[in-house]
Amino acid sequence: MTQQLAPTLDRAYARSFVDSEIRPNADAWDRAGAIPEELLDRIADAGLWAPFLPVEIGGSGIDMVTLGEIHEEVGRGCSSVRSLLTVHTMLSWALQRFGTDAQIQQWGPALATGRTLGAFCLSEPGAGSDTAAIITTAVPHKGGWLLNGLKKWTTNGQRADLFLVFAKGPASTVALLVPSTAPGVLVNPIDDMLGTRSSMLAEIAFSDVELGPEALLGPSGFASGMVLTGTLDLGRYSVAAGSVGIIQACIDACSAYAAERRVGGTALRDLPLIQAKLSDMVTDVRAARLLLAEAGRLKDRGDAATIMATWIAKYFASTAAARHASEAVQVHGANGCSPEFPVGRFYRDAKVMEIIEGSTEIQRMTIAAEAYRKWEP
């Protein structure tokens, strides 16, 4: 019997998976407001939940450049599915980077294979980009922690098995690993959002949740400076990749539509204004892809410059995605407003990309600060 080789996890593999398993169903999932369990299982079978984790705990050990390419392809098919990968990546990476041997042994293999799905709890009703404003508290209790508070806009909150929760500790922010089944954890679904409608958002309430000392990820007082910064950077990287995917999806949809549609006897593709829109999409997707790849290469080298490179990639890609998704609807005319064509979904999803993991306004402030840095005394 010939031994079957394991597939190579790369862009081509992800593209094939997306085209067969995700893209044909994305509009139906968007209308249903949820991703079916069978798809989550198929993602696990494909090894796509956390392929960057080490081989010894069940991952594939792929590099960050390749991870970005995979998330781009998934984002091309469905931003909601990519969002699930994003938050799972954030928790899994934080565990790998800051977890103890015991924590990695407990959670790592299940996260690597997708038997346990993760989510990220930071935003609150009164705290989004302003992370210093969080009021969820974690106080020392019986040698462990007592968690109280409310988190909102938690992607995959309806389905996740494990939450990475950031709370206000005795001295500073702390990061805690909280099973969704822990007594005192209440999950309230959030429906009818503008975009990424099938990303299974939820509000997570914590009422006197008792956690052992092993719940703490990273040393106490360490989260705000390192765990949170690194985790948000990975999330921002994935969102940038997904935004590149949205632009590519707009190109694919518009080029196919323009090739078939005729106006006054002229093919839509031959109209100069339509050609101008497509040329801008093609140019921006290539630029965004290069910025994403640069951020990934810096991550693989362990270069701290990756933080700013990721800010820039996310800013450029997300704003370009919103701009071109709007143009994609325009190219489709009234059909662009119909549920029969996917560009309406691209338009709604792209708007979300300008808000999550650092709003466009926060990104502009952060990037401008980089320009001013050389003039600081």
Secondary structure in CASP SS format (residue, H / E / C, confidence):
PFRMAT SS
TARGET T0000
AUTHOR 0000-0000-0000
METHOD secondary structure of the structure
MODEL  1
M C 1.00
T C 1.00
Q C 1.00
Q C 1.00
L C 1.00
A C 1.00
P C 1.00
T C 1.00
L C 1.00
D C 1.00
R H 1.00
A H 1.00
Y H 1.00
A H 1.00
R H 1.00
S H 1.00
F H 1.00
V H 1.00
D H 1.00
S H 1.00
E H 1.00
I H 1.00
R H 1.00
P H 1.00
N H 1.00
A H 1.00
D H 1.00
A H 1.00
W H 1.00
D H 1.00
R H 1.00
A H 1.00
G C 1.00
A C 1.00
I C 1.00
P C 1.00
E H 1.00
E H 1.00
L H 1.00
L H 1.00
D H 1.00
R H 1.00
I H 1.00
A H 1.00
D H 1.00
A H 1.00
G C 1.00
L C 1.00
W C 1.00
A C 1.00
P C 1.00
F C 1.00
L C 1.00
P C 1.00
V H 1.00
E H 1.00
I H 1.00
G C 1.00
G C 1.00
S C 1.00
G C 1.00
I C 1.00
D C 1.00
M H 1.00
V H 1.00
T H 1.00
L H 1.00
G H 1.00
E H 1.00
I H 1.00
H H 1.00
E H 1.00
E H 1.00
V H 1.00
G H 1.00
R H 1.00
G H 1.00
C C 1.00
S H 1.00
S H 1.00
V H 1.00
R H 1.00
S H 1.00
L H 1.00
L H 1.00
T H 1.00
V H 1.00
H H 1.00
T H 1.00
M H 1.00
L H 1.00
S H 1.00
W H 1.00
A H 1.00
L H 1.00
Q H 1.00
R H 1.00
F H 1.00
G C 1.00
T C 1.00
D H 1.00
A H 1.00
Q H 1.00
I H 1.00
Q H 1.00
Q H 1.00
W H 1.00
G H 1.00
P H 1.00
A H 1.00
L H 1.00
A H 1.00
T H 1.00
G C 1.00
R C 1.00
T C 1.00
L C 1.00
G E 1.00
A E 1.00
F E 1.00
C E 1.00
L C 1.00
S C 1.00
E E 1.00
P C 1.00
G C 1.00
A E 1.00
G C 1.00
S C 1.00
D C 1.00
T H 1.00
A H 1.00
A H 1.00
I C 1.00
I C 1.00
T C 1.00
T E 1.00
A E 1.00
V E 1.00
P E 1.00
H E 1.00
K C 1.00
G C 1.00
G E 1.00
W E 1.00
L E 1.00
L E 1.00
N E 1.00
G E 1.00
L E 1.00
K E 1.00
K E 1.00
W E 1.00
T E 1.00
T C 1.00
N C 1.00
G C 1.00
Q C 1.00
R C 1.00
A C 1.00
D C 1.00
L E 1.00
F E 1.00
L E 1.00
V E 1.00
F E 1.00
A E 1.00
K E 1.00
G C 1.00
P C 1.00
A C 1.00
S C 1.00
T E 1.00
V E 1.00
A E 1.00
L E 1.00
L E 1.00
V E 1.00
P E 1.00
S C 1.00
T C 1.00
A C 1.00
P C 1.00
G C 1.00
V E 1.00
L E 1.00
V E 1.00
N E 1.00
P E 1.00
I C 1.00
D C 1.00
D C 1.00
M C 1.00
L C 1.00
G C 1.00
T C 1.00
R C 1.00
S C 1.00
S C 1.00
M C 1.00
L C 1.00
A E 1.00
E E 1.00
I E 1.00
A E 1.00
F E 1.00
S E 1.00
D E 1.00
V E 1.00
E E 1.00
L E 1.00
G C 1.00
P H 1.00
E H 1.00
A H 1.00
L E 1.00
L C 1.00
G C 1.00
P C 1.00
S C 1.00
G C 1.00
F C 1.00
A H 1.00
S H 1.00
G H 1.00
M H 1.00
V H 1.00
L H 1.00
T H 1.00
G H 1.00
T H 1.00
L H 1.00
D H 1.00
L H 1.00
G H 1.00
R H 1.00
Y H 1.00
S H 1.00
V H 1.00
A H 1.00
A H 1.00
G H 1.00
S H 1.00
V H 1.00
G H 1.00
I H 1.00
I H 1.00
Q H 1.00
A H 1.00
C H 1.00
I H 1.00
D H 1.00
A H 1.00
C H 1.00
S H 1.00
A H 1.00
Y H 1.00
A H 1.00
A H 1.00
E H 1.00
R C 1.00
R E 1.00
V E 1.00
G C 1.00
G C 1.00
T E 1.00
A E 1.00
L H 1.00
R H 1.00
D H 1.00
L C 1.00
P H 1.00
L H 1.00
I H 1.00
Q H 1.00
A H 1.00
K H 1.00
L H 1.00
S H 1.00
D H 1.00
M H 1.00
V H 1.00
T H 1.00
D H 1.00
V H 1.00
R H 1.00
A H 1.00
A H 1.00
R H 1.00
L H 1.00
L H 1.00
L H 1.00
A H 1.00
E H 1.00
A H 1.00
G H 1.00
R H 1.00
L H 1.00
K H 1.00
D H 1.00
R H 1.00
G C 1.00
D C 1.00
A C 1.00
A C 1.00
T H 1.00
I H 1.00
M H 1.00
A H 1.00
T H 1.00
W H 1.00
I H 1.00
A H 1.00
K H 1.00
Y H 1.00
F H 1.00
A H 1.00
S H 1.00
T H 1.00
A H 1.00
A H 1.00
A H 1.00
R H 1.00
H H 1.00
A H 1.00
S H 1.00
E H 1.00
A H 1.00
V H 1.00
Q H 1.00
V H 1.00
H H 1.00
G H 1.00
A H 1.00
N H 1.00
G H 1.00
C H 1.00
S C 1.00
P C 1.00
E C 1.00
F C 1.00
P C 1.00
V H 1.00
G H 1.00
R H 1.00
F H 1.00
Y H 1.00
R H 1.00
D H 1.00
A H 1.00
K H 1.00
V H 1.00
M H 1.00
E C 1.00
I C 1.00
I C 1.00
E C 1.00
G C 1.00
S C 1.00
T H 1.00
E H 1.00
I H 1.00
Q H 1.00
R H 1.00
M H 1.00
T H 1.00
I H 1.00
A H 1.00
A H 1.00
E H 1.00
A H 1.00
Y H 1.00
R H 1.00
K H 1.00
W H 1.00
E C 1.00
P C 1.00
END
